[in-house]
Amino acid sequence: MEIEENESEDLVTRTAKENFGINYLYPWQRMVIENILGAYECHKKNCGLQP
């Protein structure tokens, strides 16, 4: 069974590729993007923002 490249990517990797053109993330880059996405999700829930 062959896995499509896009299926094996998580949200952080996909976000880095689509928004910044980065194909590989160093651990600290992953942490920064995860924190930004997490903060956005928390803010969206607490403030009732629409996606």
Buried (B, 14 or more C-beta within 10 A) or exposed (E): EEEEEEEEEEEBBEBBBEEEEBEEBEEEBBEBBBEEEEEEEEEEEEEEEEE
